[in-house]
Amino acid sequence: MNRRHVLRCLGAVILAAPIAELLREIVPRAERIAVLANRSNPVAVPILRATESAAQQIRMKLRVLDVRKPADVAVVFETMGREQTDAFVLVADPLLFSERVAIVQPAARHRLPAVYETSLFPEVGGLLSYGPLPQERFQRMAVYVDRILRGARPAATCRSNARPPSSSWSTSRPPERLA
């Protein structure tokens, strides 16, 4: 994994516990939780471990469903229906970003609550997202690039500005309709 993958992975691992807790608050009786992930993406492995650990702490049973190609999305929703999944979490991945409409529509049709890592999903009708603000990500990136172009060593640049990212949540519906 390169540095970008490590940083992305670290951020997602940090978010695993709050996302699991948020899902528990939204669907208190949820027991069977699916995690949609592309296991061929090396970043997914530590994120899945962190998500499983967070779910165990709040007594949720996870079932990881692998999505490696667009056709897998329909199969995953059939599996969730057959197994009577209560809700799902999505591990961010470029393939899953590109299939967000194909993920959000059946989730809404089956009334399956989901928490996504980015606001891309609520923008197309997904229930809610929780994660770093995209604007903040790009602003930080610009600061790092500027420092590196001025001669700073990349490793020193990241350590000198280390602080946890702020998080936000967004929904596709006004909060009063979620209750």
Rosetta blueprint (number, residue, H / E / L):
1 M L
2 N L
3 R H
4 R H
5 H H
6 V H
7 L H
8 R H
9 C H
10 L H
11 G H
12 A H
13 V H
14 I H
15 L H
16 A H
17 A H
18 P H
19 I H
20 A H
21 E H
22 L H
23 L H
24 R H
25 E H
26 I H
27 V L
28 P L
29 R L
30 A L
31 E L
32 R E
33 I E
34 A E
35 V E
36 L E
37 A E
38 N L
39 R L
40 S L
41 N L
42 P L
43 V L
44 A H
45 V H
46 P H
47 I H
48 L H
49 R H
50 A H
51 T H
52 E H
53 S H
54 A H
55 A H
56 Q H
57 Q H
58 I L
59 R L
60 M L
61 K E
62 L E
63 R E
64 V E
65 L E
66 D E
67 V L
68 R L
69 K L
70 P L
71 A L
72 D H
73 V H
74 A H
75 V H
76 V H
77 F H
78 E H
79 T H
80 M H
81 G H
82 R H
83 E L
84 Q L
85 T L
86 D L
87 A E
88 F E
89 V E
90 L E
91 V L
92 A L
93 D L
94 P H
95 L H
96 L H
97 F H
98 S H
99 E L
100 R H
101 V H
102 A H
103 I H
104 V H
105 Q H
106 P H
107 A H
108 A H
109 R H
110 H L
111 R L
112 L L
113 P L
114 A E
115 V E
116 Y E
117 E L
118 T L
119 S L
120 L L
121 F L
122 P H
123 E H
124 V H
125 G L
126 G L
127 L L
128 L E
129 S E
130 Y E
131 G E
132 P E
133 L L
134 P H
135 Q H
136 E H
137 R H
138 F H
139 Q H
140 R H
141 M H
142 A H
143 V H
144 Y H
145 V H
146 D H
147 R H
148 I H
149 L H
150 R L
151 G L
152 A L
153 R L
154 P H
155 A H
156 A H
157 T H
158 C H
159 R H
160 S H
161 N L
162 A L
163 R L
164 P L
165 P L
166 S L
167 S E
168 S E
169 W E
170 S E
171 T E
172 S L
173 R L
174 P L
175 P H
176 E H
177 R H
178 L L
179 A L
